[in-house]
Amino acid sequence: MTEASLLGAPWRTASLDQPAGWRCDAPAASEAVTWRAFHERIGAWQVLLDTLATPGRRWLLHLKDPLEFAAALIACWERGDSVVLPADDRPDTLAGVDRITHARLGDVAKAHLATPRGASPRWGKLNAERLAVSLYTSGSTGDPQRLNKSFAQLDAELATHARLWPLEGRLVISQVSHQHIYGLLFAILRPLCEGAPMAMSLCRYPETLSDWLWRLDRTRRHSQDAPPGAVLISAPPPLERLPREIDWEAAPRVLKRVHSSGAALSWAASEHACELLGVAVSEIYGSSETGGIAWRIQQQGERWMPLAGVEVRDDCHGALWLRSPFLSSGDWQRQADRISLEGDGFRLLGRSDRILKVGGKRLSLTAMDRALGGHPGVVQARTVWLPERDTRLGAIVQLAPERLPHDHAARRDLIETLRRHLLAAFESTVVPRYWRFVDAWPTDTQGKLSGTVVRRLFRDLEDRRVPRWLGVERQDDDHCRMTLEVPERLRYVQGHFDRHPVVPGVVIVQWIVELAREHLGVSGVFQRLERVKFPTLLVPGERVTLSLALTHDARDTRLAFTARSPRGTHATGRVVFHAQEVNHVE
Amino acid sequence: MSPVSNDLELELKHLIIDTLELEDVTPDDIDRDEPLFVEGLGLDSIDALELGLALQKTYGIKLDADSEESRHHFADLKSLAALVEARRVK
């Protein structure tokens, strides 16, 4: 077999009866989606593209369905086009990409989709220096930046992965977005190049993963055409949150490998995942800019081993320097992470100092984070600059559960304690003014405390009608649980009862409806309330857990809610939504 | 304490909280005899400047934020209320 590469266009010569995709939840014997069917999807996309523009264009592509995404991508490439992958589907993100692309393709607003009818694909010409995709950095180190990847760059990385972790026909199951480099390489391009099938949809929840592994385990026993096993493309958030209560017994029989990237996996999470899934996690360290740099399996050691062809050294400040075939230039490049070299690998020591000027004073945010992290009861902390408040800092502090403040007085005491702790080392003007205490580290789906998550945590500063939002935990599409606090300066509590301010019930219901739209995608029209009670008054400074659960029938969506704190139940009941009338817009 | 100064003190408490956007402080948390700066409420030099601006805007009081005199007036809520009552032009 020739080496897996995009330039070799292996999809053109794949055995047409073999599976390119696998429907993990389909009835037995109807799981496989063949390369023949995949070719027809490529053809269908080319028919669409031909009606939109002559070849040589750039397209915005956003599509959650992995195989259909792959078909659209190859249709573009074989036609002589390139694609830009927006980092997410938010209107602002898409509008930014619109400026440099011809039109939108995929599953977002105003995007074109290929018809279900298949067509014969047309093969074109790929060459090494041609631009294949542009994508965006996660923005964890500042504003998202666009990066261009040529076929040669992607191929260098794919070949390295294929040698280290050959797929050998196994099913690729992904829990990460392929709009980013890690998901794109591991969940889409590798199975395409190595002729391995990919799961037809993203596997977002642990229950789904367990179910899919059980099904594959059964199918494998009586069908020779079934994939011989599976590889899981994951990230710290899903791996840290694998529930023990689910039956993982099939996992060790089916899973050959588990990958994680996007952020470092804690030792505890790597042990947890290894114990439940029966296979140690292969982590990849890298970034959108650099591609993969190194990998490790923590059960074999904490050290990171550079990927083949990647050269690593440090300087007198401990900064990581890199020379890599996955970069566009062959020069040494300095990185923001600090390392210590050990044998033929290295340890990561965290990022180089984040330096900021606050009120004219130079401050190392990293040092502030370390100081906060050193206080008893603080699990980890991140000091953040708030764009709307350039003289004052915010702090996100994860606390041990018993230290969380549940009311105004406890929160004030805690802030005072942390302030005094910091005043030992910092001037009072740089000590954070806005505090967000969380019980779990808030991240996006990539496992990062991104700018978007930070802005969400501090939104109540800019909008005095909303509760303070302190993180959400999604159980599945219909269930989530979030932590909220009632801001002392909430507009609605002022003057309600002068001496004993409380949050009016109608405001609580309004919050619940808005949060259900935000986190559970509820889109129906508000109809009525059922069995609503507010047994315990909700007061400023109070910290509550809000549980939301959706049920659906043919006509209505019912949202059951409960808001609780250690003092009692503050709100419980149901909101009924009617399905929205669908307007078909051309 | 006269009812007038009581009202003014509450008004000043709201002015301090709103001007400095103190998210975790309610009027009840501000003691009229407790220091506003460093100890007590924990305000700092940037807050002093912003508070000076707010007093100017709301009551027409002019202050030199660095002078010993203003430091004295900013000592606690009680002195601040006395300053506003004595010097307000709005």
Boltz contact constraints between the chains, C-beta under 6 A:
constraints:
  - contact:
      token1: [A, 359]
      token2: [B, 46]
      max_distance: 6.0
  - contact:
      token1: [A, 391]
      token2: [B, 46]
      max_distance: 6.0
  - contact:
      token1: [A, 411]
      token2: [B, 24]
      max_distance: 6.0
  - contact:
      token1: [A, 412]
      token2: [B, 24]
      max_distance: 6.0
  - contact:
      token1: [A, 415]
      token2: [B, 24]
      max_distance: 6.0
  - contact:
      token1: [A, 428]
      token2: [B, 44]
      max_distance: 6.0
  - contact:
      token1: [A, 429]
      token2: [B, 44]
      max_distance: 6.0
  - contact:
      token1: [A, 429]
      token2: [B, 46]
      max_distance: 6.0
  - contact:
      token1: [A, 434]
      token2: [B, 23]
      max_distance: 6.0
  - contact:
      token1: [A, 488]
      token2: [B, 26]
      max_distance: 6.0
